[in-house]
């Protein structure tokens, strides 16, 4: 069978493209196959989710909990490696059953394991421009390395100026050259597109060669680029967002549609190969992506460590081929945890003894007695990283540019022999919390902060856990302020939410204390000033309220709420003329304020 992984693929967006005839091959597959939505695991980060899909167990069991690890060889940060995985993947199960597998580009496959067939690890896509820089262990068997290098070179050379101009007609030779040699390619749309197209070409070429020549029992072709194109180009897609200039909208707005048109043609190729080889085709994603509502407002690189914010909980799956009963319009519902069991069922292999999940709707029933695949699985030692591993360095830069990692999250405690980063413990805490293990979650968050005391996400997560448990609220508030000071994502919104929760519980003094501390850190935030001003009004401290509201109008001069609030405070002080001026400005900004309009009319009727 053939498994195609499209990272971040989302039916919300794909349905639109199929309706507009951008993806006719996918439309035909949907009409004649059986598909549905896949609920992801949290946090919805690619190494965690794809490894769950390939092993059938949770990240707590398979051990892949971050994008990176700390190298035991030299203490340096490096992309996550295959020896961190504690449980067998589907290719290990097929190998045990005597079958061959081709695995192309999947997360956490470097160094490549010894199996019947071929593994081309994710590090291969980090050596663009010089295939000779492929790191040791990137390909198994080693004899296949030269042919992989040749295809990598071809994929690179195929994305020439003409190819780029088919996406960006305005692109000139010098701009193309700059994109091709950019040291930080994912921080700019042009150079990012160049890498996206090369990676897509390479994965397709490698998979097609294996399917047509070697006929492996299972081929796995993983496309990370379908997620990357969202992080880079969703901001520019129509309709134009206010954060995007008209010029950039015209330059980059058509890229997503053109790219998914290319993906559709690739899916058509896989369908043809499935027919010619008698294979079943399965397509799946690890999570969805916010292409329609709440999409990114700008290139993800400007918001480090917030990439998962744009991931939706529902990914996709689709089964197609002989023995698959059609169910048009992808009605099925399942979990990413069911993918491994589904693959076993489609391959007519025995189910896994330790896999609790049944196959997805549309898959054939499981056959035979359960097998303990983990019993004979042996983890292997990762290859020592080369001091000049260009592929690893580029992969790290890619993750930083796309907002998946930051420096704090990958810190390691001095003197530790553990390979785990602060982010891995933070992710473990999130999984344990969602599973109801609050004690285990708290311990994991504490471990993250032992390694990286300034890690904003862990500060917030432990703060929220302590608050939810009504335990040590003083520390909970200190951690919240620390998270804000270290620029946690949506920090202002999180702090205001906590203040409102305290207010609801009748603990205004805690709200005011939090606001006082927050404003010292974020002096230029109007929302914090407005909320503190409201609390001052409730205490009849008109002068303090007026000071905060006036500051808010300076910080956010287009805020109708700030001007209306200033008007109320000035009324409280007895300055009716100044209140009227504030009310008028507020109504200019937002005429739909009947209470403010009534207050203004009362002042104008009785000015003194």
C-alpha positions as a Python dict, from the first residue, in 0.01 Angstrom:
ca = {
    (1, 'X'): (0, 0, 0),
    (2, 'X'): (94, 365, -38),
    (3, 'X'): (65, 612, 250),
    (4, 'X'): (90, 985, 169),
    (5, 'X'): (131, 1218, 468),
    (6, 'X'): (28, 1578, 400),
    (7, 'X'): (128, 1779, 705),
    (8, 'X'): (-140, 2028, 808),
    (9, 'X'): (-389, 1929, 536),
    (10, 'X'): (-739, 2048, 629),
    (11, 'X'): (-1075, 1960, 473),
    (12, 'X'): (-1201, 2317, 528),
    (13, 'X'): (-948, 2445, 278),
    (14, 'X'): (-928, 2139, 54),
    (15, 'X'): (-1307, 2136, 9),
    (16, 'X'): (-1291, 2494, -118),
    (17, 'X'): (-1014, 2405, -362),
    (18, 'X'): (-1200, 2098, -488),
    (19, 'X'): (-1515, 2306, -543),
    (20, 'X'): (-1313, 2557, -744),
    (21, 'X'): (-1164, 2276, -959),
    (22, 'X'): (-814, 2339, -826),
    (23, 'X'): (-786, 1977, -703),
    (24, 'X'): (-984, 1751, -942),
    (25, 'X'): (-778, 1440, -859),
    (26, 'X'): (-848, 1475, -489),
    (27, 'X'): (-1215, 1537, -567),
    (28, 'X'): (-1230, 1208, -756),
    (29, 'X'): (-1053, 1025, -473),
    (30, 'X'): (-1299, 1168, -222),
    (31, 'X'): (-1597, 1071, -439),
    (32, 'X'): (-1482, 711, -482),
    (33, 'X'): (-1296, 653, -154),
    (34, 'X'): (-1373, 655, 216),
    (35, 'X'): (-1244, 945, 423),
    (36, 'X'): (-1304, 1162, 722),
    (37, 'X'): (-1154, 1382, 989),
    (38, 'X'): (-875, 1289, 1228),
    (39, 'X'): (-864, 1444, 1575),
    (40, 'X'): (-507, 1524, 1668),
    (41, 'X'): (-324, 1491, 1998),
    (42, 'X'): (-208, 1788, 2204),
    (43, 'X'): (15, 1970, 2168),
    (44, 'X'): (-36, 1934, 1789),
    (45, 'X'): (334, 1937, 1699),
    (46, 'X'): (454, 1733, 1403),
    (47, 'X'): (717, 1500, 1558),
    (48, 'X'): (480, 1408, 1841),
    (49, 'X'): (175, 1352, 1623),
    (50, 'X'): (338, 1174, 1329),
    (51, 'X'): (521, 939, 1564),
    (52, 'X'): (189, 862, 1733),
    (53, 'X'): (42, 791, 1388),
    (54, 'X'): (330, 561, 1298),
    (55, 'X'): (345, 376, 1634),
    (56, 'X'): (-18, 378, 1750),
    (57, 'X'): (74, 491, 2102),
    (58, 'X'): (78, 827, 2281),
    (59, 'X'): (383, 1054, 2297),
    (60, 'X'): (425, 957, 2662),
    (61, 'X'): (476, 598, 2547),
    (62, 'X'): (681, 651, 2230),
    (63, 'X'): (900, 921, 2385),
    (64, 'X'): (914, 1175, 2100),
    (65, 'X'): (815, 1492, 2286),
    (66, 'X'): (992, 1776, 2108),
    (67, 'X'): (1136, 1893, 1777),
    (68, 'X'): (1487, 1879, 1918),
    (69, 'X'): (1705, 1707, 2173),
    (70, 'X'): (2041, 1770, 2340),
    (71, 'X'): (2314, 1567, 2175),
    (72, 'X'): (2480, 1328, 2424),
    (73, 'X'): (2797, 1358, 2216),
    (74, 'X'): (2861, 1730, 2255),
    (75, 'X'): (2571, 1886, 2445),
    (76, 'X'): (2457, 2081, 2140),
    (77, 'X'): (2100, 2119, 2028),
    (78, 'X'): (2007, 1898, 1733),
    (79, 'X'): (1688, 1786, 1558),
    (80, 'X'): (1513, 1496, 1731),
    (81, 'X'): (1661, 1157, 1643),
    (82, 'X'): (1521, 808, 1584),
    (83, 'X'): (1691, 657, 1890),
    (84, 'X'): (1470, 872, 2115),
    (85, 'X'): (1171, 666, 2000),
    (86, 'X'): (1085, 397, 2255),
    (87, 'X'): (832, 193, 2055),
    (88, 'X'): (832, 23, 1714),
    (89, 'X'): (697, 213, 1416),
    (90, 'X'): (490, 59, 1140),
    (91, 'X'): (804, -3, 929),
    (92, 'X'): (953, -207, 1215),
    (93, 'X'): (631, -408, 1231),
    (94, 'X'): (631, -471, 855),
    (95, 'X'): (999, -570, 876),
    (96, 'X'): (925, -819, 1154),
    (97, 'X'): (650, -963, 935),
    (98, 'X'): (898, -1017, 651),
    (99, 'X'): (786, -725, 434),
    (100, 'X'): (973, -429, 289),
    (101, 'X'): (903, -60, 343),
    (102, 'X'): (1013, 265, 181),
    (103, 'X'): (1002, 559, 425),
    (104, 'X'): (1064, 903, 276),
    (105, 'X'): (1119, 1214, 490),
    (106, 'X'): (923, 1111, 801),
    (107, 'X'): (992, 1286, 1133),
    (108, 'X'): (1235, 1129, 1379),
    (109, 'X'): (1382, 879, 1132),
    (110, 'X'): (1743, 1002, 1148),
    (111, 'X'): (1965, 810, 1167),
    (112, 'X'): (1787, 566, 939),
    (113, 'X'): (1711, 228, 1093),
    (114, 'X'): (1808, -103, 936),
    (115, 'X'): (1499, -251, 773),
    (116, 'X'): (1404, -440, 462),
    (117, 'X'): (1370, -161, 212),
    (118, 'X'): (1468, 206, 222),
    (119, 'X'): (1463, 487, 477),
    (120, 'X'): (1548, 840, 366),
    (121, 'X'): (1542, 1045, 684),
    (122, 'X'): (1413, 1397, 728),
    (123, 'X'): (1774, 1527, 737),
    (124, 'X'): (1802, 1473, 362),
    (125, 'X'): (1583, 1776, 297),
    (126, 'X'): (1830, 1990, 494),
    (127, 'X'): (2115, 1954, 245),
    (128, 'X'): (1971, 2140, -52),
    (129, 'X'): (2217, 2296, -289),
    (130, 'X'): (2485, 2038, -214),
    (131, 'X'): (2370, 1677, -199),
    (132, 'X'): (2721, 1573, -95),
    (133, 'X'): (2647, 1729, 244),
    (134, 'X'): (2399, 1456, 338),
    (135, 'X'): (2493, 1356, 693),
    (136, 'X'): (2604, 1006, 785),
    (137, 'X'): (2310, 783, 861),
    (138, 'X'): (2061, 984, 654),
    (139, 'X'): (1995, 691, 419),
    (140, 'X'): (1957, 319, 472),
    (141, 'X'): (2088, 106, 316),
    (142, 'X'): (2415, 298, 270),
    (143, 'X'): (2438, 166, -87),
    (144, 'X'): (2134, 377, -176),
    (145, 'X'): (2305, 700, -74),
    (146, 'X'): (2445, 785, -419),
    (147, 'X'): (2110, 744, -592),
    (148, 'X'): (1944, 960, -325),
    (149, 'X'): (2212, 1225, -373),
    (150, 'X'): (2148, 1219, -747),
    (151, 'X'): (1772, 1267, -704),
    (152, 'X'): (1833, 1544, -449),
    (153, 'X'): (2053, 1726, -700),
    (154, 'X'): (1791, 1682, -973),
    (155, 'X'): (1514, 1810, -745),
    (156, 'X'): (1724, 2116, -665),
    (157, 'X'): (1808, 2191, -1026),
    (158, 'X'): (1447, 2141, -1140),
    (159, 'X'): (1332, 2443, -940),
    (160, 'X'): (1485, 2692, -1179),
    (161, 'X'): (1387, 3050, -1260),
    (162, 'X'): (1113, 2936, -1498),
    (163, 'X'): (957, 2715, -1232),
    (164, 'X'): (964, 2993, -976),
    (165, 'X'): (813, 3237, -1226),
    (166, 'X'): (517, 3002, -1274),
    (167, 'X'): (432, 3095, -912),
    (168, 'X'): (581, 3446, -907),
    (169, 'X'): (569, 3596, -1260),
    (170, 'X'): (740, 3915, -1145),
    (171, 'X'): (1052, 3735, -1019),
    (172, 'X'): (1377, 3835, -1188),
    (173, 'X'): (1709, 3647, -1225),
    (174, 'X'): (1884, 3833, -943),
    (175, 'X'): (1593, 3777, -705),
    (176, 'X'): (1591, 3410, -796),
    (177, 'X'): (1964, 3382, -729),
    (178, 'X'): (1929, 3550, -390),
    (179, 'X'): (1650, 3309, -298),
    (180, 'X'): (1852, 3006, -405),
    (181, 'X'): (2148, 3094, -181),
    (182, 'X'): (1964, 3257, 110),
    (183, 'X'): (2121, 3158, 444),
    (184, 'X'): (1785, 3185, 623),
    (185, 'X'): (1545, 3073, 349),
    (186, 'X'): (1228, 3037, 556),
    (187, 'X'): (1231, 3396, 674),
    (188, 'X'): (1126, 3530, 333),
    (189, 'X'): (843, 3411, 104),
    (190, 'X'): (1053, 3381, -213),
    (191, 'X'): (1335, 3174, -67),
    (192, 'X'): (1084, 2971, 136),
    (193, 'X'): (892, 2885, -181),
    (194, 'X'): (1216, 2776, -345),
    (195, 'X'): (1280, 2525, -65),
    (196, 'X'): (916, 2414, -51),
    (197, 'X'): (921, 2320, -420),
    (198, 'X'): (1255, 2139, -398),
    (199, 'X'): (1142, 1935, -99),
    (200, 'X'): (814, 1848, -269),
    (201, 'X'): (995, 1737, -585),
    (202, 'X'): (1243, 1525, -390),
    (203, 'X'): (986, 1338, -181),
    (204, 'X'): (778, 1264, -490),
    (205, 'X'): (1075, 1147, -696),
    (206, 'X'): (1205, 917, -423),
    (207, 'X'): (865, 763, -353),
    (208, 'X'): (781, 715, -720),
    (209, 'X'): (1113, 542, -786),
    (210, 'X'): (1062, 298, -500),
    (211, 'X'): (699, 221, -587),
    (212, 'X'): (765, 159, -956),
    (213, 'X'): (1099, -22, -925),
    (214, 'X'): (1112, -196, -588),
    (215, 'X'): (741, -252, -513),
    (216, 'X'): (770, -233, -134),
    (217, 'X'): (481, -371, 66),
    (218, 'X'): (440, -26, 225),
    (219, 'X'): (556, 311, 94),
    (220, 'X'): (539, 616, 322),
    (221, 'X'): (585, 955, 156),
    (222, 'X'): (574, 1249, 397),
    (223, 'X'): (527, 1611, 282),
    (224, 'X'): (608, 1869, 548),
    (225, 'X'): (582, 2140, 283),
    (226, 'X'): (200, 2133, 287),
    (227, 'X'): (219, 2275, 641),
    (228, 'X'): (509, 2509, 568),
    (229, 'X'): (320, 2669, 279),
    (230, 'X'): (45, 2760, 525),
    (231, 'X'): (278, 2920, 777),
    (232, 'X'): (450, 3122, 506),
    (233, 'X'): (173, 3200, 256),
    (234, 'X'): (-164, 3179, 436),
    (235, 'X'): (-122, 3546, 541),
    (236, 'X'): (-116, 3648, 173),
    (237, 'X'): (-407, 3433, 53),
    (238, 'X'): (-737, 3594, -50),
    (239, 'X'): (-927, 3773, 79),
    (240, 'X'): (-657, 4029, 159),
    (241, 'X'): (-599, 4094, 529),
    (242, 'X'): (-538, 4443, 663),
    (243, 'X'): (-191, 4336, 780),
    (244, 'X'): (-89, 4261, 419),
    (245, 'X'): (-10, 4539, 173),
    (246, 'X'): (-182, 4539, -165),
    (247, 'X'): (158, 4492, -329),
    (248, 'X'): (241, 4179, -127),
    (249, 'X'): (-111, 4046, -176),
    (250, 'X'): (-68, 4072, -552),
    (251, 'X'): (283, 3923, -539),
    (252, 'X'): (213, 3620, -319),
    (253, 'X'): (-164, 3577, -299),
    (254, 'X'): (-189, 3303, -564),
    (255, 'X'): (91, 3084, -427),
    (256, 'X'): (-124, 2862, -198),
    (257, 'X'): (-370, 2775, -475),
    (258, 'X'): (-93, 2709, -725),
    (259, 'X'): (95, 2492, -478),
    (260, 'X'): (-207, 2279, -390),
    (261, 'X'): (-277, 2243, -761),
    (262, 'X'): (69, 2086, -781),
    (263, 'X'): (-10, 1864, -480),
    (264, 'X'): (-325, 1751, -660),
    (265, 'X'): (-124, 1647, -964),
    (266, 'X'): (107, 1452, -732),
    (267, 'X'): (-193, 1279, -576),
    (268, 'X'): (-303, 1188, -927),
    (269, 'X'): (37, 1024, -981),
    (270, 'X'): (2, 824, -658),
    (271, 'X'): (-344, 710, -763),
    (272, 'X'): (-206, 592, -1098),
    (273, 'X'): (78, 408, -923),
    (274, 'X'): (-171, 248, -684),
    (275, 'X'): (-372, 122, -981),
    (276, 'X'): (-68, -9, -1168),
    (277, 'X'): (71, -191, -862),
    (278, 'X'): (-258, -306, -712),
    (279, 'X'): (-199, -97, -400),
    (280, 'X'): (-439, 72, -161),
    (281, 'X'): (-380, 446, -122),
    (282, 'X'): (-413, 622, 212),
    (283, 'X'): (-378, 999, 260),
    (284, 'X'): (-365, 1156, 607),
    (285, 'X'): (-257, 1466, 797),
    (286, 'X'): (-145, 1517, 1155),
    (287, 'X'): (-367, 1820, 1219),
    (288, 'X'): (-554, 2089, 1029),
    (289, 'X'): (-453, 2446, 953),
    (290, 'X'): (-640, 2774, 988),
    (291, 'X'): (-667, 2874, 624),
    (292, 'X'): (-1019, 3016, 651),
    (293, 'X'): (-1076, 3174, 992),
    (294, 'X'): (-813, 3308, 1234),
    (295, 'X'): (-532, 3248, 986),
    (296, 'X'): (-186, 3396, 1035),
    (297, 'X'): (-172, 3770, 979),
    (298, 'X'): (193, 3769, 877),
    (299, 'X'): (486, 3537, 810),
    (300, 'X'): (522, 3299, 1107),
    (301, 'X'): (887, 3390, 1156),
    (302, 'X'): (792, 3717, 1321),
    (303, 'X'): (620, 3531, 1607),
    (304, 'X'): (867, 3275, 1745),
    (305, 'X'): (735, 2962, 1914),
    (306, 'X'): (371, 3030, 1820),
    (307, 'X'): (343, 2811, 1511),
    (308, 'X'): (101, 2563, 1670),
    (309, 'X'): (-143, 2851, 1722),
    (310, 'X'): (-251, 2811, 1360),
    (311, 'X'): (-306, 2434, 1383),
    (312, 'X'): (-665, 2312, 1393),
    (313, 'X'): (-760, 1999, 1585),
    (314, 'X'): (-902, 1816, 1283),
    (315, 'X'): (-676, 1669, 1020),
    (316, 'X'): (-780, 1447, 730),
    (317, 'X'): (-775, 1085, 620),
    (318, 'X'): (-879, 915, 298),
    (319, 'X'): (-870, 548, 194),
    (320, 'X'): (-893, 453, -173),
    (321, 'X'): (-853, 133, -372),
    (322, 'X'): (-976, -222, -409),
    (323, 'X'): (-1173, -338, -109),
    (324, 'X'): (-1252, 14, 13),
    (325, 'X'): (-1625, 83, 12),
    (326, 'X'): (-1692, 437, -116),
    (327, 'X'): (-1832, 692, 129),
    (328, 'X'): (-1830, 1029, -53),
    (329, 'X'): (-1780, 1360, 129),
    (330, 'X'): (-1539, 1217, 389),
    (331, 'X'): (-1795, 1143, 666),
    (332, 'X'): (-1570, 932, 890),
    (333, 'X'): (-1444, 1040, 1229),
    (334, 'X'): (-1140, 910, 1411),
    (335, 'X'): (-813, 986, 1585),
    (336, 'X'): (-455, 1010, 1467),
    (337, 'X'): (-388, 729, 1716),
    (338, 'X'): (-581, 492, 1487),
    (339, 'X'): (-355, 533, 1185),
    (340, 'X'): (-109, 258, 1278),
    (341, 'X'): (-387, 4, 1338),
    (342, 'X'): (-542, 112, 1008),
    (343, 'X'): (-218, 50, 822),
    (344, 'X'): (-186, -294, 980),
    (345, 'X'): (-542, -379, 877),
    (346, 'X'): (-489, -254, 521),
    (347, 'X'): (-173, -464, 499),
    (348, 'X'): (-364, -769, 631),
    (349, 'X'): (-119, -789, 921),
    (350, 'X'): (-208, -895, 1276),
    (351, 'X'): (-307, -614, 1512),
    (352, 'X'): (-63, -491, 1774),
    (353, 'X'): (-106, -633, 2121),
    (354, 'X'): (-39, -297, 2286),
    (355, 'X'): (-237, -88, 2038),
    (356, 'X'): (-573, -9, 2195),
    (357, 'X'): (-706, 177, 1893),
    (358, 'X'): (-912, 5, 1625),
    (359, 'X'): (-879, 85, 1252),
    (360, 'X'): (-1047, 395, 1112),
    (361, 'X'): (-1394, 378, 955),
    (362, 'X'): (-1365, 244, 602),
    (363, 'X'): (-1070, 14, 674),
    (364, 'X'): (-1109, -366, 661),
    (365, 'X'): (-1141, -554, 990),
    (366, 'X'): (-830, -666, 1173),
    (367, 'X'): (-715, -1021, 1110),
    (368, 'X'): (-541, -1277, 1328),
    (369, 'X'): (-434, -1281, 1690),
    (370, 'X'): (-268, -973, 1834),
    (371, 'X'): (111, -962, 1812),
    (372, 'X'): (346, -802, 2064),
    (373, 'X'): (551, -601, 1813),
    (374, 'X'): (731, -418, 2093),
    (375, 'X'): (876, -739, 2238),
    (376, 'X'): (1138, -774, 1965),
    (377, 'X'): (1196, -404, 1897),
    (378, 'X'): (1549, -285, 1969),
    (379, 'X'): (1635, 81, 1990),
    (380, 'X'): (1958, 170, 1822),
    (381, 'X'): (2222, 425, 1916),
    (382, 'X'): (2209, 742, 1710),
    (383, 'X'): (2510, 820, 1496),
    (384, 'X'): (2747, 1080, 1636),
    (385, 'X'): (2663, 1417, 1479),
    (386, 'X'): (2923, 1555, 1243),
    (387, 'X'): (3069, 1889, 1359),
    (388, 'X'): (2962, 2045, 1029),
    (389, 'X'): (2621, 1881, 991),
    (390, 'X'): (2475, 2136, 752),
    (391, 'X'): (2150, 1942, 723),
    (392, 'X'): (2089, 1955, 1099),
    (393, 'X'): (2175, 2325, 1115),
    (394, 'X'): (1937, 2408, 833),
    (395, 'X'): (1659, 2204, 989),
    (396, 'X'): (1700, 2396, 1315),
    (397, 'X'): (1693, 2729, 1131),
    (398, 'X'): (1380, 2620, 950),
    (399, 'X'): (1207, 2534, 1278),
    (400, 'X'): (1306, 2869, 1431),
    (401, 'X'): (1195, 3066, 1127),
    (402, 'X'): (856, 2893, 1118),
    (403, 'X'): (798, 2961, 1487),
    (404, 'X'): (829, 2603, 1614),
    (405, 'X'): (1122, 2644, 1853),
    (406, 'X'): (1292, 2920, 2044),
    (407, 'X'): (1621, 2936, 2230),
    (408, 'X'): (1474, 2911, 2580),
    (409, 'X'): (1263, 2604, 2501),
    (410, 'X'): (1569, 2407, 2394),
    (411, 'X'): (1784, 2489, 2695),
    (412, 'X'): (1942, 2209, 2894),
    (413, 'X'): (2045, 2215, 3259),
    (414, 'X'): (2418, 2238, 3315),
    (415, 'X'): (2574, 1906, 3414),
    (416, 'X'): (2274, 1702, 3301),
    (417, 'X'): (2325, 1387, 3095),
    (418, 'X'): (1965, 1388, 2976),
    (419, 'X'): (1892, 1449, 2610),
    (420, 'X'): (1557, 1609, 2692),
    (421, 'X'): (1492, 1979, 2643),
    (422, 'X'): (1275, 2209, 2853),
    (423, 'X'): (1018, 2198, 2573),
    (424, 'X'): (994, 1820, 2592),
    (425, 'X'): (902, 1838, 2961),
    (426, 'X'): (659, 2121, 2891),
    (427, 'X'): (491, 1913, 2621),
    (428, 'X'): (478, 1615, 2856),
    (429, 'X'): (305, 1834, 3112),
    (430, 'X'): (41, 1939, 2859),
    (431, 'X'): (-31, 1577, 2767),
    (432, 'X'): (-53, 1467, 3130),
    (433, 'X'): (-277, 1762, 3219),
    (434, 'X'): (-514, 1683, 2933),
    (435, 'X'): (-521, 1322, 3053),
    (436, 'X'): (-622, 1427, 3404),
    (437, 'X'): (-284, 1359, 3566),
    (438, 'X'): (-243, 1698, 3731),
    (439, 'X'): (31, 1581, 3969),
    (440, 'X'): (234, 1440, 3679),
    (441, 'X'): (170, 1755, 3477),
    (442, 'X'): (290, 1980, 3759),
    (443, 'X'): (605, 1770, 3797),
    (444, 'X'): (679, 1792, 3425),
    (445, 'X'): (630, 2171, 3419),
    (446, 'X'): (861, 2198, 3722),
    (447, 'X'): (1126, 1998, 3535),
    (448, 'X'): (1095, 2233, 3240),
    (449, 'X'): (1149, 2535, 3465),
    (450, 'X'): (1444, 2373, 3641),
    (451, 'X'): (1612, 2357, 3302),
    (452, 'X'): (1490, 2695, 3172),
    (453, 'X'): (1352, 2929, 3443),
    (454, 'X'): (1268, 3190, 3178),
    (455, 'X'): (1066, 2952, 2959),
    (456, 'X'): (745, 3152, 2910),
    (457, 'X'): (520, 2864, 2806),
    (458, 'X'): (611, 2650, 3107),
    (459, 'X'): (565, 2950, 3339),
    (460, 'X'): (213, 2999, 3207),
    (461, 'X'): (123, 2630, 3208),
    (462, 'X'): (229, 2579, 3569),
    (463, 'X'): (60, 2907, 3668),
    (464, 'X'): (-267, 2793, 3513),
    (465, 'X'): (-243, 2450, 3674),
    (466, 'X'): (-186, 2599, 4020),
    (467, 'X'): (-473, 2841, 3967),
    (468, 'X'): (-711, 2567, 3852),
    (469, 'X'): (-621, 2364, 4160),
    (470, 'X'): (-655, 2674, 4385),
    (471, 'X'): (-309, 2592, 4514),
    (472, 'X'): (-40, 2850, 4599),
    (473, 'X'): (-208, 3140, 4420),
    (474, 'X'): (80, 3373, 4506),
    (475, 'X'): (320, 3156, 4308),
    (476, 'X'): (62, 3114, 4034),
    (477, 'X'): (46, 3492, 3993),
    (478, 'X'): (425, 3526, 4003),
    (479, 'X'): (455, 3268, 3727),
    (480, 'X'): (192, 3449, 3523),
    (481, 'X'): (387, 3774, 3549),
    (482, 'X'): (706, 3586, 3457),
    (483, 'X'): (533, 3439, 3152),
    (484, 'X'): (420, 3787, 3049),
    (485, 'X'): (767, 3934, 3096),
    (486, 'X'): (915, 3661, 2879),
    (487, 'X'): (662, 3727, 2600),
    (488, 'X'): (435, 3427, 2626),
    (489, 'X'): (199, 3406, 2328),
    (490, 'X'): (-121, 3607, 2388),
    (491, 'X'): (20, 3713, 2725),
    (492, 'X'): (-203, 4021, 2766),
    (493, 'X'): (-514, 3818, 2689),
    (494, 'X'): (-409, 3550, 2939),
    (495, 'X'): (-344, 3802, 3214),
    (496, 'X'): (-673, 3987, 3158),
    (497, 'X'): (-853, 3653, 3164),
    (498, 'X'): (-699, 3573, 3502),
    (499, 'X'): (-798, 3915, 3634),
    (500, 'X'): (-1158, 3861, 3526),
    (501, 'X'): (-1162, 3520, 3692),
    (502, 'X'): (-1044, 3677, 4017),
    (503, 'X'): (-1308, 3947, 3977),
    (504, 'X'): (-1580, 3686, 3933),
    (505, 'X'): (-1462, 3517, 4252),
    (506, 'X'): (-1481, 3848, 4440),
    (507, 'X'): (-1103, 3889, 4469),
    (508, 'X'): (-1060, 4228, 4305),
    (509, 'X'): (-747, 4297, 4509),
    (510, 'X'): (-564, 4016, 4324),
    (511, 'X'): (-680, 4153, 3989),
    (512, 'X'): (-550, 4501, 4073),
    (513, 'X'): (-220, 4362, 4202),
    (514, 'X'): (-171, 4164, 3879),
    (515, 'X'): (-251, 4470, 3670),
    (516, 'X'): (-10, 4689, 3867),
    (517, 'X'): (272, 4442, 3807),
    (518, 'X'): (176, 4383, 3445),
    (519, 'X'): (167, 4754, 3359),
    (520, 'X'): (522, 4794, 3492),
    (521, 'X'): (624, 4537, 3230),
    (522, 'X'): (388, 4637, 2949),
    (523, 'X'): (357, 5014, 2993),
    (524, 'X'): (238, 5064, 2637),
    (525, 'X'): (-65, 4834, 2651),
    (526, 'X'): (-398, 5016, 2642),
    (527, 'X'): (-612, 4716, 2741),
    (528, 'X'): (-433, 4677, 3073),
    (529, 'X'): (-483, 5048, 3146),
    (530, 'X'): (-852, 5031, 3061),
    (531, 'X'): (-916, 4734, 3290),
    (532, 'X'): (-727, 4890, 3581),
    (533, 'X'): (-913, 5216, 3524),
    (534, 'X'): (-1245, 5035, 3551),
    (535, 'X'): (-1145, 4885, 3883),
    (536, 'X'): (-1049, 5235, 4002),
    (537, 'X'): (-1392, 5365, 3899),
    (538, 'X'): (-1560, 5090, 4099),
    (539, 'X'): (-1368, 5212, 4405),
    (540, 'X'): (-1468, 5572, 4322),
    (541, 'X'): (-1102, 5657, 4268),
    (542, 'X'): (-1188, 5889, 3980),
    (543, 'X'): (-846, 6049, 3950),
    (544, 'X'): (-659, 5717, 3911),
    (545, 'X'): (-921, 5598, 3665),
    (546, 'X'): (-888, 5914, 3457),
    (547, 'X'): (-510, 5880, 3451),
    (548, 'X'): (-530, 5523, 3318),
    (549, 'X'): (-800, 5604, 3063),
    (550, 'X'): (-615, 5910, 2933),
    (551, 'X'): (-302, 5696, 2898),
    (552, 'X'): (-510, 5441, 2707),
    (553, 'X'): (-631, 5708, 2462),
    (554, 'X'): (-270, 5807, 2393),
    (555, 'X'): (-165, 5444, 2347),
    (556, 'X'): (-470, 5354, 2134),
    (557, 'X'): (-606, 5678, 1985),
    (558, 'X'): (-847, 5485, 1759),
    (559, 'X'): (-1006, 5296, 2047),
    (560, 'X'): (-1367, 5402, 2101),
    (561, 'X'): (-1369, 5218, 2434),
    (562, 'X'): (-1068, 5413, 2563),
    (563, 'X'): (-1227, 5750, 2480),
    (564, 'X'): (-1566, 5649, 2622),
    (565, 'X'): (-1398, 5531, 2943),
    (566, 'X'): (-1208, 5858, 2969),
    (567, 'X'): (-1537, 6041, 2936),
    (568, 'X'): (-1691, 5845, 3224),
    (569, 'X'): (-1389, 5917, 3445),
    (570, 'X'): (-1406, 6288, 3364),
    (571, 'X'): (-1774, 6290, 3458),
    (572, 'X'): (-1674, 6127, 3784),
    (573, 'X'): (-1428, 6414, 3838),
    (574, 'X'): (-1695, 6670, 3753),
    (575, 'X'): (-1528, 6789, 3432),
    (576, 'X'): (-1834, 6775, 3206),
    (577, 'X'): (-1674, 6964, 2917),
    (578, 'X'): (-1383, 6725, 2899),
    (579, 'X'): (-1623, 6430, 2934),
    (580, 'X'): (-1829, 6560, 2641),
    (581, 'X'): (-1516, 6590, 2426),
    (582, 'X'): (-1419, 6229, 2505),
    (583, 'X'): (-1771, 6104, 2431),
    (584, 'X'): (-1780, 6285, 2096),
    (585, 'X'): (-1449, 6131, 1991),
    (586, 'X'): (-1568, 5785, 2097),
    (587, 'X'): (-1888, 5821, 1894),
    (588, 'X'): (-1690, 5936, 1591),
    (589, 'X'): (-1500, 5609, 1612),
    (590, 'X'): (-1804, 5392, 1688),
    (591, 'X'): (-2148, 5553, 1645),
    (592, 'X'): (-2327, 5241, 1775),
    (593, 'X'): (-2301, 5328, 2147),
    (594, 'X'): (-2650, 5429, 2271),
    (595, 'X'): (-2545, 5473, 2635),
    (596, 'X'): (-2255, 5701, 2546),
    (597, 'X'): (-2481, 5897, 2309),
    (598, 'X'): (-2739, 5938, 2587),
    (599, 'X'): (-2471, 6059, 2830),
    (600, 'X'): (-2346, 6312, 2575),
    (601, 'X'): (-2699, 6441, 2513),
    (602, 'X'): (-2755, 6486, 2885),
    (603, 'X'): (-2436, 6692, 2912),
    (604, 'X'): (-2533, 6906, 2613),
    (605, 'X'): (-2881, 6969, 2755),
    (606, 'X'): (-2743, 7051, 3100),
    (607, 'X'): (-2380, 7158, 3043),
    (608, 'X'): (-2330, 7266, 3408),
}
